């Protein structure tokens, strides 16, 4: 399947996977991460239950604190 992650195309062998599985495959830690899956905001608690499919567009946003 082909997906876009932060505007970069990735070809994956699986026909379906969760966002958590995608993050593991791309070696991206999920701590402090929010995902936008095809225009829908997915919080950290939902990453393991949301499936992506061929053509999905994922934007990963890292939340950082500071002052």
C-alpha positions in Angstrom: 0.0 0.0 0.0 1.1 3.6 -0.6 0.6 6.3 2.0 1.8 9.9 2.5 3.4 10.7 5.8 4.2 14.4 6.2 4.0 14.8 2.4 6.6 11.9 1.9 5.4 8.8 0.0 6.0 5.5 1.7 5.4 2.1 0.1 4.4 -0.5 2.7 4.1 -4.3 2.2 1.0 -4.6 4.4 -2.5 -4.0 3.0 -3.7 -2.5 6.3 -2.0 -1.4 9.5 -2.6 0.8 12.5 -1.0 4.1 13.0 1.1 2.6 15.9 2.3 -0.1 13.5 3.3 2.5 10.9 5.2 4.5 13.6 7.1 1.4 14.6 7.9 0.6 11.0 9.2 4.1 10.5 11.0 4.2 13.9 9.0 7.2 15.1 8.3 7.3 18.9 4.6 8.0 19.7 5.3 10.0 22.9 4.0 13.6 22.5 2.6 12.8 19.1 -0.7 13.8 17.5 -1.7 12.4 14.1 -4.0 13.8 11.4 -5.3 10.9 9.4 -7.1 12.0 6.3 -8.2 15.2 8.0 -9.3 13.6 11.3 -7.2 14.4 14.5 -6.1 11.2 16.2 -4.8 11.5 19.8 -2.1 9.3 21.3 -4.6 7.0 23.0 -6.2 6.2 19.6 -3.1 5.5 17.6 -3.3 1.7 18.1 -6.9 1.5 17.1 -7.0 3.6 13.9 -6.2 1.7 10.7 -4.6 3.3 7.7 -5.2 2.1 4.2 -3.9 2.6 0.7 -3.9 6.2 -0.2 -4.1 7.5 3.4 -2.6 10.9 4.2 -1.0 11.1 7.6 0.4 14.3 9.2 2.4 13.7 12.3 2.8 16.6 14.8 5.1 16.5 17.8 3.8 18.4 20.8 6.6 20.2 22.7 6.5 22.5 25.7 8.5 25.5 26.5 8.2 29.0 27.8 
